Amino acid sequence: MTYETDVTVVSIGRLHDDDPGPWADVLTKATIALDLRHFRDPHVRSDLREMTAHDQAVRDTVMNTPGVRDVIAATALQVQGYLAGPSTAPLTVVTQCAGGRHRAATTAMALRAVIAGDIEQAAAYGLADAAAQFTDRDLVVDLVHRDLDKDVVDR
């Protein structure tokens, strides 16, 4: 059976969980949920706080956090395992952090590139080798940022 979308990667900020919207309950529907709240938070740096994953400085900070690339590569392998085993497409992978503007959004962008087998895009995140495993899969991978464009959470 072929699906229009094989995998949807959704980034969220847990501090926005009470906000209404089409992705409000995405965690209850997730095949895989990746919690990044324990990794270094760019929000604590005043020079990055107002920025988002659209900014290179944020992406660099997140991707240079020890362990982040390993977690993304391992999550991509989980996706591969689910598609081969207990689940079939479509899958939903949720990346989550506190506000949804830095860690979750950056890792979602990187994960989408890897799973889609987009070596050039994945290389920008230091994950070209992980993406190489997916180049022949021809997966359709959607990316949704539930909270990326919301205001900075005052915390």
N, C-alpha and C positions, 0 to 999 in steps of 0.2 A: 504494500500500500504506500503511495506517495503522498506526502504532505506538502503544502505550500511552504510552510516553515518547519524545519526540523528541530531547531533549538531557538528559544528566545532567552536572551540574557537581559535581566532587569536589575538596574542599580537602584537602591533605596537608602534613605536615611531613616533610621528607626525613630528619631525624634519627630518624624512626620507621620507616624503610623496612624494617628487619629484623623488625618486629613482625608476627606472623601475623594473619590475618584475611581477610575476604572482599574487601577492597580493597587487599591487600598488593601486588599486582602491577599496580595500575591504570595506572601509567605505560606499561607495555608494551601496553596496550589503548587508550591515549588517541588521540583524533583530533587534539586540540590540547592542548599542554602549555605552560602559562604559568609561567615561572620568575621569582619575585619576590624571590629572595634578595639581589639587588643593590640593592633599594630600602631606604630607612631602616627599621630594625628596632625596633619598639616594645619588644621584649624588653630592650633595653639600658637603658631607663628603669625604675628600680626601682619607680616608682609604677604602671607599667603591666604589669610582668612577670607578676604573678599573675592579671591580668585576661585576658579573651578577647574575641573579636569580638562577644560578647553584650553587652559594655559599650560605652556610647556614647563614652567617652573613647578607647578603642582604635579604634573605627570612625572617629572624627574625625581621629585621628593618622594612620591609614593613608590615608584619603581626601584629606587635606591634603598628602600627600607629592607633590612635583612629578612629574608624568608618570603617576601612577597612573590617573587618570580617562581619560587618552588611551589607555593600554594596555587598559583594560577596554572602552572604546568600539571600539577596533580589533579586539579579540578577538571582540566581538559581531558585527562585520562579517565576520570570518573564519567564524564559525558560519553566517552567512547565505550566504556563498559556498560553503561545503561542502554545505549543504542544497540549493543551486541547481545545483551542479556535480558534482564527482567522487564525492561520498559521498551517501548517503541516510541518513535517520534509522534507527536511533538514533546519536547522536554522544555522545562522552565528552570533556568538557573538564576538564583538571586544572589547578588553581591550586596552586602549591607555594611554600613558604618553608622555613625551618629547622625550626621547631617545630610549625607548623600551627595555632597558637592566635590569631595576630594578622593578618598580611598575607594569607596564603592564604585564611583563613576569611572575612575582611572582603571581599576582592575576589570570592570565590565568591558571597557573598550579594548583592553589587552586580550581578555579572554575571548571576546568576539572575533578578534583578528586570528587568534590561534585556532579556534574551532572551525572557522571558515577556511582555514588553510591559506590565509593571505600572508605569505612569507614576508613580503615587503613591509606591510603594516605591522606585523608581529615583531619584525626586526627593530622597529622604532621603540619597542618596549623591551628589547633584549630577549625575545622569545622566538626567534626564527627557527631554532631547532625543534621546539615544541610544535610549531605550526607545520613543520615538514611532515609530521605524521598524519596530517589531515588533508594534504593537498589533493589526494585522489578520492576523497570522500564525497566531494561535491555537496556538502551540506548547506542548506539555506539557513542562515543565522541572522535573526533580528536582534536589534539592540534598542532597549527602552531605558530611558533615565526618568524615573518617577519624580525625583526631587532635585535634580541638578540645578534647575533654574529657579528654585524657591529661595527666599531670603535666607541669609545666614542666621542660624539659630543662636540666640543669645544664651550662652551657658558659661 
